[in-house]
Amino acid sequence: TITCAELGPFDKDWTITVEPAAFSLSDQAGVTVSDILATVHQSLQSPVTHAEWAKISEKDVYEVSMAFTRRCRALGPDFEKERNQGVKRCDFLREKIVFTGISQVKSGDGTTFKLIVKPAKK
């Protein structure tokens, strides 16, 4: 399980559970780096529901909306297509969109990790 404090009000609700891929390139049992990266990406691309959006503060609405707009604009010609898909969990990362790794949570049972992200250079 991977958690991410930067997901703000949903950091406990939006945990990421990584499982080995059904068709793995590895003969070894267990989770691969590819499994982790693909699952984190897929999870952060999940749309935010109307119920979730209704629960956040005005400050979060503003900051997440700004991140959403930046992400959509960065896609250039695909701006409208992406905007029509709405806010995604990745937008809650706000400025911290650079993946730097995962770290095992010391108080956990050895299967809990935290996602580490940092702001993009400007």
N, C-alpha and C positions, 0 to 999 in steps of 0.2 A: 504494500500500500504506500502510495506517495501522497504527501500533503504539501500545500503551498500557502504559507501565511499571506502572501501578496494577493491572494484572491479575496482578501478583506472579509466581508460579512459571511461569506460562504466557504471559508477555508476548512471548516469541519464537515460541511455537507458535500463538498465537491472533491472528495478523496479520489485518487486514481488507483484502481486495482489492475495490476499487470499480471497477465497469465502467458504461459508459453504459446506461441503461435501454433495453429493446427498443423501447418506445413513448415517446419523449421529446416534451415540449411544445416543445422547442427545435429549430430547424432547424440549429443549429450542431453540428458534430461535437465530441464530448468529453463529459466528466462534468459534470453539473449539481450544484448545491447539494442538490437533492432526492435525486439519486443517492447522494451522500455520506451524508446524514442517514438515509435509508432503509436503506442497507447497514450503517451503524454500529449502528442499532437492531436490525436483524435478526440481526447477528452476536452482539451482547450478549444477545439473547434465546435463544441456543442453549443447550440443556441440557448440564450437565457430566456426563461419562460416569463410570461406576463406576471405570474404570481411572484417569481423571484424578483423581478424588477420593482414590483410594488413594495417590497420589503426594505429597499435600500434608502439611505439618507439622501437629502438634497445634494450634499457635498459629493457623495458617491455617484449620484446621477450625473452631475456636472463632469467629474473627472473621467468616468467611464465613457460618457458621450464624447468627450474630447479624444479619448484613445480610439474609440470606434471610428470617428471621422478621420483621424490620422491613418489608421490601418486601411480604410477604404480608399483614401486619396493616394496612398502608396501603391495601389494596384493600377493606377493610371486608367487605361481604357476599360478595365473591368470594374471601375468604381461603382457604377449603378447596379450591376449584377450583385456585387458584394453587399452594398448598402441595403438592397432589397431582402437580403438574407437576415438582416438584423444584428443586434448585439450578440456577441459570443463570449464565452467564458474568458478567452484570452484578453478581451478588452479590460477585464478587471485587473490585469497585471499593470495597467496604465503605462508608465514609461519603462517599466522593467520587462523588456521583451527579449533580452539576450540570455540564452540558456548557458549556465556555467557548470551545471552538474547536479548530482543528488548526493545527499549525505545521510548516513544512517542516524536515526534518532536514538540517542543513548538510553532514554527511559523506556524505549519500546522493547518488544520481544525479539528483535533482530530482523523483523520483516517490515518495519515501518521506516520510511525515508522521507526527507523533505526535499522539495524541488528548490534549487538555488538559481535565482535570476538576478540580473542587474540591468540598469538603464543602458540604452543604446548610446553610443558616442554621438555627439552632435557635430 
